[in-house]
Amino acid sequence: MTTAPLSPGSVIGILGGGQLGRMLATAGAALGFDVHVYEPEPDCPASRVAARSFCAPWDDEGAVQAFAERCDAVTYEFENVPVATVGIAARVSHLRPGARSLELTQDRLVEKSFINEAGVATVPFAAVDDIQSLEAAIAQIGLPAVLKTRRFGYDGKGQAWIREPGDAAKAWQAIGEKPAILEGAAAFTRELSVVAARSVDGMVKAWPLGENIHGDGILKQTLAPATGVDAATQARALEIARAIGGGLQHVGVFAVELFDLGSGGLVVNEIAPRVHNTGHWTMDACGCGQFEQHMRAVAGWPLGDPSPHSACVMTNLIGEDANDWAALAADPQARLHLYGKRAVRAGRKMGHVNRLSPL
Amino acid sequence: MTTAPLSPGSVIGILGGGQLGRMLATAGAALGFDVHVYEPEPDCPASRVAARSFCAPWDDEGAVQAFAERCDAVTYEFENVPVATVGIAARVSHLRPGARSLELTQDRLVEKSFINEAGVATVPFAAVDDIQSLEAAIAQIGLPAVLKTRRFGYDGKGQAWIREPGDAAKAWQAIGEKPAILEGAAAFTRELSVVAARSVDGMVKAWPLGENIHGDGILKQTLAPATGVDAATQARALEIARAIGGGLQHVGVFAVELFDLGSGGLVVNEIAPRVHNTGHWTMDACGCGQFEQHMRAVAGWPLGDPSPHSACVMTNLIGEDANDWAALAADPQARLHLYGKRAVRAGRKMGHVNRLSPL
């Protein structure tokens, strides 16, 4: 396998067929690539914009291999693709990003340890394997603190807050008594994120910091570029992105969620080794958006220019929000993105709207 | 069939699977639609970004009907789709734009007569059916003049210039002795085009005029917004778009190629009843680009905001130009669009590049 840039007409495979895969697929097509999608769920959003789609379980080794053998490079849109699955792809194609980016981010304990080793601060944390180690962790970290399963949590699932010592047993039950991590509460003023990309040759480019507004554990809005960010803080965010992207030997886009401690300090909350909801603003407001940038990196191309031409408020359309499509279609300020999901369900990300304004 | 706006998840069918169909398909997907493509050529560019593609001849009535029956609305990306083909679609689905837009633009004589009847100036023209009527037309219009087949010409094909009376027989042979039109030469300073959209309810919105640079009969560049256009000329372009769009009862995007006579006068060269190469700049430089706008109109949605946020130079990648993809990928100013065509051929449109600058 060569590491030369993939020529147009090459096939890029995406493991995972949700909205991120869908937006990656259309961005890849704009650069002249054929995009294939592998997803266990039938009729997934990305399959309907892909040159070819494969519907089989993650653990169907033959299907994964048949998919990957047709691809000049393989990427993933979803951090919970099994490491064994990407391992098959890595043997027969270029896997970008590599398995390391998954291994180090699928487990919150491994992830936070990696971040600290990369020289970047996190909130205090401790491993929890049973009620005894939970009590020891509370004694070490203090309360309030949040107990999270080490694996497979997202959008607030698999988490329980502990505000007083008496909550410990209930929290341990609430997360299903699974291997966990206890995290101290950060005294943060707001949540920021830096979305960045790293190329095959190690170049890192970041978009300006965005400010994220959550509700019910789900991202509601990103305001970008975040206001009140001085040059030193933006520079520190880029340093963090370089340290983490380099430490992962990542190729492609990744996102780092940050707590802004107010006095200029930033601590990392978590890493997403993929394009990210907090980067959706970039697709309409920047020279090169996150989906194109990721496909450039996966293809071994030089990174595009992430500079914004506009400021943006990105608003997620969650569950029944998507039923407002007619009003949104009539709003000349709303750049509407709908994901083609067949059914509206509470808490499901159905689309998003970008509203631009002059920088 | 209702004329209510199509809800997300509806199926929009595109007759024609070239680069215009490809860019329409991805724009439709971004709005949450499933896009089906019908194209006689196998492995066409649009098929690789479509939810479903149908490969059959234009005159396969059963295939056209089976395609259209699955669609909540049908459009076309190519003005030479047979009127009989779109007629089948119109019987079982919403056809947008309608057959009238094709009927009035597939034949240059019918088209120019329609334009004049809509109150808009063209160059002088006359019908040519044989060498005798060609000589009469030369006597009426004067020389130089250009002889064009009435049907199926594009990118300079099916055309021959007549500079002196002795060229007439050779020109008649050059165009294959087919029914033709002789057009007088316009004393124009430049070629402009207005790209506009008309909604189901008759609203017309236009992008600013672009200036078009041709070479070898093929569009090379569009500079937009065109420089040196005063408010009166831009207003006249919008009037022309309204007269033509309304006269066609068009639904969707259309383009009007114009000769700028220099003193503020505009005469129409020709109409394209579809998204158009001279509108490619809008996809990166405007609030709503031509591909999204067309899909909005086809869906019966309100039109988006065509206002540009940037100026743009659009450069076509023709034939071997596309071999420069690596240099273009490395140019941070170049927004690269490649069409996924399998083979480079001389004169073939392989992609385009948009370069933005502040307005």
Chai-1 contact restraints between the chains, C-beta under 6 A:
chainA,res_idxA,chainB,res_idxB,connection_type,confidence,min_distance_angstrom,max_distance_angstrom,comment,restraint_id
A,P8,B,W325,contact,1.0,0.0,6.0,A-B,restraint_1
A,P8,B,L338,contact,1.0,0.0,6.0,A-B,restraint_2
A,T26,B,T26,contact,1.0,0.0,6.0,A-B,restraint_3
A,A29,B,V49,contact,1.0,0.0,6.0,A-B,restraint_4
A,A30,B,H337,contact,1.0,0.0,6.0,A-B,restraint_5
A,L31,B,L338,contact,1.0,0.0,6.0,A-B,restraint_6
A,G32,B,L338,contact,1.0,0.0,6.0,A-B,restraint_7
A,G32,B,G340,contact,1.0,0.0,6.0,A-B,restraint_8
A,D34,B,R48,contact,1.0,0.0,6.0,A-B,restraint_9
A,R48,B,D34,contact,1.0,0.0,6.0,A-B,restraint_10
A,R48,B,A51,contact,1.0,0.0,6.0,A-B,restraint_11
A,V49,B,A29,contact,1.0,0.0,6.0,A-B,restraint_12
A,V49,B,V49,contact,1.0,0.0,6.0,A-B,restraint_13
A,A51,B,R48,contact,1.0,0.0,6.0,A-B,restraint_14
A,W301,B,A329,contact,1.0,0.0,6.0,A-B,restraint_15
A,P302,B,A330,contact,1.0,0.0,6.0,A-B,restraint_16
A,D305,B,P332,contact,1.0,0.0,6.0,A-B,restraint_17
A,W325,B,P8,contact,1.0,0.0,6.0,A-B,restraint_18
A,A329,B,W301,contact,1.0,0.0,6.0,A-B,restraint_19
A,A330,B,P302,contact,1.0,0.0,6.0,A-B,restraint_20
A,P332,B,D305,contact,1.0,0.0,6.0,A-B,restraint_21
A,H337,B,A30,contact,1.0,0.0,6.0,A-B,restraint_22
A,L338,B,P8,contact,1.0,0.0,6.0,A-B,restraint_23
A,L338,B,L31,contact,1.0,0.0,6.0,A-B,restraint_24
A,L338,B,G32,contact,1.0,0.0,6.0,A-B,restraint_25
A,G340,B,G32,contact,1.0,0.0,6.0,A-B,restraint_26
